């Protein structure tokens, strides 16, 4: 896996990586991460990927992070219900 660049953001850690003829856009928040895979042939260059990382994508990602945290908390609570 090859690191391409970090994209500064006040809330998320955002990285663009390259692996197996794909770009990976990795968005992290705390202990959770989401990875979007894009074939290199589907975009012209990294600039296209940066344009895809817009407010709508990040807002939706935040919603998924909240769902992930809730799912994890529910699962974690179940192991302590004995």
N, CA, C and O atoms as a GROMACS GRO file, in nm:
protein
  328
    1UNK      N    1   0.086  -0.116   0.000
    1UNK     CA    2   0.000   0.000   0.000
    1UNK      C    3   0.091   0.123   0.000
    1UNK      O    4   0.188   0.131   0.076
    2UNK      N    5   0.057   0.217  -0.085
    2UNK     CA    6   0.139   0.337  -0.099
    2UNK      C    7   0.058   0.459  -0.058
    2UNK      O    8  -0.053   0.481  -0.106
    3UNK      N    9   0.115   0.539   0.031
    3UNK     CA   10   0.052   0.663   0.074
    3UNK      C   11   0.067   0.766  -0.037
    3UNK      O   12   0.176   0.783  -0.091
    4UNK      N   13  -0.041   0.834  -0.071
    4UNK     CA   14  -0.038   0.939  -0.172
    4UNK      C   15  -0.038   1.076  -0.105
    4UNK      O   16   0.050   1.158  -0.130
    5UNK      N   17  -0.139   1.101  -0.019
    5UNK     CA   18  -0.142   1.230   0.049
    5UNK      C   19  -0.244   1.231   0.162
    5UNK      O   20  -0.336   1.149   0.166
    6UNK      N   21  -0.225   1.325   0.253
    6UNK     CA   22  -0.322   1.355   0.358
    6UNK      C   23  -0.401   1.477   0.313
    6UNK      O   24  -0.346   1.568   0.251
    7UNK      N   25  -0.528   1.478   0.344
    7UNK     CA   26  -0.612   1.594   0.315
    7UNK      C   27  -0.653   1.654   0.449
    7UNK      O   28  -0.724   1.590   0.527
    8UNK      N   29  -0.608   1.776   0.476
    8UNK     CA   30  -0.638   1.837   0.605
    8UNK      C   31  -0.788   1.857   0.626
    8UNK      O   32  -0.861   1.896   0.535
    9UNK      N   33  -0.832   1.828   0.748
    9UNK     CA   34  -0.972   1.849   0.785
    9UNK      C   35  -0.977   1.866   0.936
    9UNK      O   36  -0.901   1.802   1.009
   10UNK      N   37  -1.066   1.952   0.984
   10UNK     CA   38  -1.073   1.981   1.127
   10UNK      C   39  -1.133   1.867   1.209
   10UNK      O   40  -1.107   1.860   1.330
   11UNK      N   41  -1.211   1.779   1.149
   11UNK     CA   42  -1.278   1.672   1.224
   11UNK      C   43  -1.221   1.534   1.193
   11UNK      O   44  -1.203   1.453   1.283
   12UNK      N   45  -1.194   1.507   1.066
   12UNK     CA   46  -1.155   1.374   1.022
   12UNK      C   47  -1.007   1.368   0.985
   12UNK      O   48  -0.946   1.469   0.951
   13UNK      N   49  -0.953   1.248   0.994
   13UNK     CA   50  -0.823   1.221   0.932
   13UNK      C   51  -0.856   1.162   0.795
   13UNK      O   52  -0.921   1.057   0.787
   14UNK      N   53  -0.812   1.227   0.689
   14UNK     CA   54  -0.843   1.181   0.554
   14UNK      C   55  -0.712   1.154   0.481
   14UNK      O   56  -0.624   1.240   0.476
   15UNK      N   57  -0.702   1.034   0.425
   15UNK     CA   58  -0.583   0.995   0.349
   15UNK      C   59  -0.624   0.938   0.215
   15UNK      O   60  -0.729   0.876   0.201
   16UNK      N   61  -0.537   0.959   0.118
   16UNK     CA   62  -0.551   0.891  -0.011
   16UNK      C   63  -0.433   0.796  -0.023
   16UNK      O   64  -0.317   0.835  -0.009
   17UNK      N   65  -0.466   0.671  -0.050
   17UNK     CA   66  -0.366   0.565  -0.064
   17UNK      C   67  -0.383   0.500  -0.201
   17UNK      O   68  -0.482   0.524  -0.271
   18UNK      N   69  -0.286   0.419  -0.239
   18UNK     CA   70  -0.293   0.348  -0.367
   18UNK      C   71  -0.253   0.202  -0.343
   18UNK      O   72  -0.154   0.173  -0.276
   19UNK      N   73  -0.334   0.111  -0.399
   19UNK     CA   74  -0.310  -0.032  -0.377
   19UNK      C   75  -0.382  -0.113  -0.484
   19UNK      O   76  -0.501  -0.091  -0.508
   20UNK      N   77  -0.312  -0.205  -0.548
   20UNK     CA   78  -0.372  -0.296  -0.646
   20UNK      C   79  -0.454  -0.225  -0.753
   20UNK      O   80  -0.569  -0.262  -0.778
   21UNK      N   81  -0.396  -0.124  -0.814
   21UNK     CA   82  -0.463  -0.047  -0.920
   21UNK      C   83  -0.589   0.023  -0.874
   21UNK      O   84  -0.680   0.049  -0.953
   22UNK      N   85  -0.594   0.053  -0.746
   22UNK     CA   86  -0.707   0.127  -0.690
   22UNK      C   87  -0.655   0.240  -0.602
   22UNK      O   88  -0.549   0.230  -0.540
   23UNK      N   89  -0.733   0.347  -0.599
   23UNK     CA   90  -0.712   0.449  -0.498
   23UNK      C   91  -0.803   0.416  -0.382
   23UNK      O   92  -0.916   0.370  -0.400
   24UNK      N   93  -0.754   0.439  -0.262
   24UNK     CA   94  -0.834   0.420  -0.142
   24UNK      C   95  -0.845   0.555  -0.073
   24UNK      O   96  -0.744   0.620  -0.044
   25UNK      N   97  -0.967   0.597  -0.047
   25UNK     CA   98  -0.991   0.718   0.030
   25UNK      C   99  -1.031   0.671   0.169
   25UNK      O  100  -1.137   0.611   0.187
   26UNK      N  101  -0.945   0.698   0.266
   26UNK     CA  102  -0.967   0.652   0.403
   26UNK      C  103  -1.005   0.771   0.489
   26UNK      O  104  -0.932   0.870   0.497
   27UNK      N  105  -1.120   0.760   0.554
   27UNK     CA  106  -1.170   0.865   0.643
   27UNK      C  107  -1.178   0.804   0.783
   27UNK      O  108  -1.246   0.703   0.803
   28UNK      N  109  -1.110   0.865   0.878
   28UNK     CA  110  -1.107   0.815   1.015
   28UNK      C  111  -1.168   0.916   1.111
   28UNK      O  112  -1.153   1.037   1.094
   29UNK      N  113  -1.236   0.864   1.211
   29UNK     CA  114  -1.286   0.946   1.321
   29UNK      C  115  -1.276   0.859   1.446
   29UNK      O  116  -1.350   0.762   1.461
   30UNK      N  117  -1.186   0.895   1.534
   30UNK     CA  118  -1.166   0.816   1.656
   30UNK      C  119  -1.121   0.675   1.622
   30UNK      O  120  -1.026   0.656   1.546
   31UNK      N  121  -1.190   0.576   1.676
   31UNK     CA  122  -1.151   0.437   1.656
   31UNK      C  123  -1.214   0.374   1.532
   31UNK      O  124  -1.193   0.256   1.505
   32UNK      N  125  -1.290   0.452   1.457
   32UNK     CA  126  -1.360   0.399   1.341
   32UNK      C  127  -1.304   0.457   1.212
   32UNK      O  128  -1.251   0.568   1.209
   33UNK      N  129  -1.315   0.379   1.104
   33UNK     CA  130  -1.270   0.428   0.973
   33UNK      C  131  -1.362   0.376   0.865
   33UNK      O  132  -1.426   0.271   0.878
   34UNK      N  133  -1.367   0.451   0.757
   34UNK     CA  134  -1.440   0.412   0.637
   34UNK      C  135  -1.343   0.424   0.521
   34UNK      O  136  -1.265   0.519   0.513
   35UNK      N  137  -1.348   0.325   0.431
   35UNK     CA  138  -1.260   0.326   0.315
   35UNK      C  139  -1.343   0.313   0.189
   35UNK      O  140  -1.427   0.224   0.176
   36UNK      N  141  -1.318   0.404   0.097
   36UNK     CA  142  -1.383   0.401  -0.034
   36UNK      C  143  -1.276   0.362  -0.136
   36UNK      O  144  -1.171   0.425  -0.142
   37UNK      N  145  -1.303   0.260  -0.215
   37UNK     CA  146  -1.210   0.213  -0.318
   37UNK      C  147  -1.256   0.260  -0.454
   37UNK      O  148  -1.373   0.247  -0.490
   38UNK      N  149  -1.162   0.315  -0.530
   38UNK     CA  150  -1.193   0.367  -0.663
   38UNK      C  151  -1.086   0.314  -0.759
   38UNK      O  152  -0.967   0.333  -0.736
   39UNK      N  153  -1.129   0.249  -0.866
   39UNK     CA  154  -1.034   0.200  -0.965
   39UNK      C  155  -0.958   0.318  -1.025
   39UNK      O  156  -1.018   0.422  -1.054
   40UNK      N  157  -0.829   0.302  -1.044
   40UNK     CA  158  -0.749   0.409  -1.104
   40UNK      C  159  -0.805   0.450  -1.240
   40UNK      O  160  -0.795   0.566  -1.278
   41UNK      N  161  -0.863   0.355  -1.312
   41UNK     CA  162  -0.916   0.383  -1.445
   41UNK      C  163  -1.046   0.465  -1.440
   41UNK      O  164  -1.089   0.517  -1.543
   42UNK      N  165  -1.109   0.476  -1.323
   42UNK     CA  166  -1.234   0.551  -1.310
   42UNK      C  167  -1.215   0.700  -1.288
   42UNK      O  168  -1.311   0.777  -1.298
   43UNK      N  169  -1.093   0.742  -1.260
   43UNK     CA  170  -1.064   0.885  -1.239
   43UNK      C  171  -0.941   0.922  -1.320
   43UNK      O  172  -0.860   0.837  -1.356
   44UNK      N  173  -0.930   1.052  -1.349
   44UNK     CA  174  -0.814   1.099  -1.426
   44UNK      C  175  -0.689   1.104  -1.341
   44UNK      O  176  -0.580   1.067  -1.385
   45UNK      N  177  -0.705   1.151  -1.217
   45UNK     CA  178  -0.592   1.164  -1.126
   45UNK      C  179  -0.641   1.189  -0.984
   45UNK      O  180  -0.761   1.184  -0.957
   46UNK      N  181  -0.549   1.215  -0.895
   46UNK     CA  182  -0.583   1.235  -0.754
   46UNK      C  183  -0.671   1.359  -0.736
   46UNK      O  184  -0.750   1.365  -0.642
   47UNK      N  185  -0.657   1.455  -0.822
   47UNK     CA  186  -0.739   1.576  -0.814
   47UNK      C  187  -0.888   1.542  -0.823
   47UNK      O  188  -0.969   1.600  -0.752
   48UNK      N  189  -0.922   1.448  -0.910
   48UNK     CA  190  -1.062   1.402  -0.918
   48UNK      C  191  -1.110   1.346  -0.785
   48UNK      O  192  -1.222   1.372  -0.743
   49UNK      N  193  -1.024   1.268  -0.720
   49UNK     CA  194  -1.061   1.211  -0.589
   49UNK      C  195  -1.085   1.322  -0.487
   49UNK      O  196  -1.181   1.316  -0.410
   50UNK      N  197  -0.999   1.421  -0.487
   50UNK     CA  198  -1.014   1.531  -0.392
   50UNK      C  199  -1.147   1.603  -0.413
   50UNK      O  200  -1.210   1.647  -0.317
   51UNK      N  201  -1.189   1.617  -0.537
   51UNK     CA  202  -1.317   1.681  -0.567
   51UNK      C  203  -1.434   1.598  -0.515
   51UNK      O  204  -1.539   1.653  -0.480
   52UNK      N  205  -1.417   1.467  -0.508
   52UNK     CA  206  -1.522   1.378  -0.460
   52UNK      C  207  -1.539   1.386  -0.308
   52UNK      O  208  -1.644   1.352  -0.255
   53UNK      N  209  -1.436   1.432  -0.240
   53UNK     CA  210  -1.440   1.444  -0.094
   53UNK      C  211  -1.501   1.580  -0.062
   53UNK      O  212  -1.430   1.676  -0.032
   54UNK      N  213  -1.631   1.586  -0.070
   54UNK     CA  214  -1.703   1.712  -0.054
   54UNK      C  215  -1.786   1.710   0.074
   54UNK      O  216  -1.786   1.612   0.148
   55UNK      N  217  -1.857   1.820   0.097
   55UNK     CA  218  -1.937   1.833   0.219
   55UNK      C  219  -2.041   1.724   0.232
   55UNK      O  220  -2.063   1.671   0.340
   56UNK      N  221  -2.106   1.690   0.122
   56UNK     CA  222  -2.209   1.586   0.127
   56UNK      C  223  -2.151   1.451   0.168
   56UNK      O  224  -2.207   1.383   0.253
   57UNK      N  225  -2.039   1.413   0.107
   57UNK     CA  226  -1.975   1.286   0.142
   57UNK      C  227  -1.936   1.284   0.290
   57UNK      O  228  -1.961   1.185   0.359
   58UNK      N  229  -1.877   1.392   0.338
   58UNK     CA  230  -1.831   1.395   0.476
   58UNK      C  231  -1.948   1.400   0.575
   58UNK      O  232  -1.938   1.343   0.684
   59UNK      N  233  -2.056   1.467   0.540
   59UNK     CA  234  -2.175   1.467   0.626
   59UNK      C  235  -2.233   1.327   0.635
   59UNK      O  236  -2.269   1.281   0.744
   60UNK      N  237  -2.242   1.259   0.521
   60UNK     CA  238  -2.293   1.121   0.522
   60UNK      C  239  -2.198   1.028   0.596
   60UNK      O  240  -2.243   0.936   0.665
   61UNK      N  241  -2.069   1.051   0.583
   61UNK     CA  242  -1.971   0.970   0.657
   61UNK      C  243  -1.988   0.989   0.807
   61UNK      O  244  -1.979   0.892   0.883
   62UNK      N  245  -2.013   1.112   0.849
   62UNK     CA  246  -2.034   1.138   0.992
   62UNK      C  247  -2.155   1.061   1.043
   62UNK      O  248  -2.152   1.004   1.152
   63UNK      N  249  -2.261   1.060   0.964
   63UNK     CA  250  -2.381   0.982   1.004
   63UNK      C  251  -2.348   0.835   1.018
   63UNK      O  252  -2.393   0.769   1.112
   64UNK      N  253  -2.268   0.782   0.925
   64UNK     CA  254  -2.229   0.641   0.934
   64UNK      C  255  -2.140   0.616   1.056
   64UNK      O  256  -2.151   0.512   1.121
   65UNK      N  257  -2.052   0.712   1.088
   65UNK     CA  258  -1.969   0.696   1.207
   65UNK      C  259  -2.056   0.690   1.333
   65UNK      O  260  -2.027   0.611   1.423
   66UNK      N  261  -2.159   0.771   1.340
   66UNK     CA  262  -2.250   0.768   1.455
   66UNK      C  263  -2.319   0.632   1.462
   66UNK      O  264  -2.330   0.573   1.570
   67UNK      N  265  -2.366   0.581   1.348
   67UNK     CA  266  -2.429   0.448   1.345
   67UNK      C  267  -2.330   0.341   1.387
   67UNK      O  268  -2.366   0.250   1.462
   68UNK      N  269  -2.206   0.350   1.339
   68UNK     CA  270  -2.104   0.252   1.376
   68UNK      C  271  -2.081   0.253   1.527
   68UNK      O  272  -2.073   0.147   1.590
   69UNK      N  273  -2.070   0.372   1.584
   69UNK     CA  274  -2.048   0.384   1.728
   69UNK      C  275  -2.166   0.324   1.805
   69UNK      O  276  -2.146   0.253   1.904
   70UNK      N  277  -2.288   0.352   1.759
   70UNK     CA  278  -2.406   0.296   1.826
   70UNK      C  279  -2.410   0.144   1.816
   70UNK      O  280  -2.440   0.076   1.914
   71UNK      N  281  -2.380   0.091   1.698
   71UNK     CA  282  -2.376  -0.055   1.680
   71UNK      C  283  -2.272  -0.117   1.771
   71UNK      O  284  -2.296  -0.220   1.833
   72UNK      N  285  -2.156  -0.055   1.779
   72UNK     CA  286  -2.048  -0.108   1.861
   72UNK      C  287  -2.087  -0.104   2.009
   72UNK      O  288  -2.064  -0.200   2.082
   73UNK      N  289  -2.145   0.008   2.052
   73UNK     CA  290  -2.187   0.021   2.192
   73UNK      C  291  -2.292  -0.084   2.228
   73UNK      O  292  -2.288  -0.140   2.337
   74UNK      N  293  -2.385  -0.110   2.136
   74UNK     CA  294  -2.488  -0.212   2.160
   74UNK      C  295  -2.425  -0.350   2.173
   74UNK      O  296  -2.458  -0.426   2.264
   75UNK      N  297  -2.334  -0.382   2.082
   75UNK     CA  298  -2.267  -0.512   2.088
   75UNK      C  299  -2.184  -0.526   2.214
   75UNK      O  300  -2.181  -0.631   2.278
   76UNK      N  301  -2.116  -0.419   2.250
   76UNK     CA  302  -2.033  -0.421   2.369
   76UNK      C  303  -2.118  -0.440   2.494
   76UNK      O  304  -2.080  -0.514   2.585
   77UNK      N  305  -2.234  -0.374   2.500
   77UNK     CA  306  -2.322  -0.387   2.615
   77UNK      C  307  -2.374  -0.529   2.630
   77UNK      O  308  -2.393  -0.577   2.742
   78UNK      N  309  -2.396  -0.598   2.518
   78UNK     CA  310  -2.451  -0.734   2.522
   78UNK      C  311  -2.356  -0.833   2.587
   78UNK      O  312  -2.400  -0.930   2.648
   79UNK      N  313  -2.226  -0.811   2.576
   79UNK     CA  314  -2.133  -0.905   2.639
   79UNK      C  315  -2.133  -0.890   2.791
   79UNK      O  316  -2.088  -0.978   2.863
   80UNK      N  317  -2.183  -0.777   2.839
   80UNK     CA  318  -2.188  -0.752   2.982
   80UNK      C  319  -2.324  -0.778   3.044
   80UNK      O  320  -2.344  -0.750   3.162
   81UNK      N  321  -2.419  -0.833   2.966
   81UNK     CA  322  -2.555  -0.856   3.016
   81UNK      C  323  -2.573  -0.987   3.090
   81UNK      O  324  -2.684  -1.014   3.136
   82UNK      N  325  -2.477  -1.065   3.103
   82UNK     CA  326  -2.487  -1.200   3.159
   82UNK      C  327  -2.553  -1.206   3.290
   82UNK      O  328  -2.568  -1.314   3.347
   0.00000   0.00000   0.00000
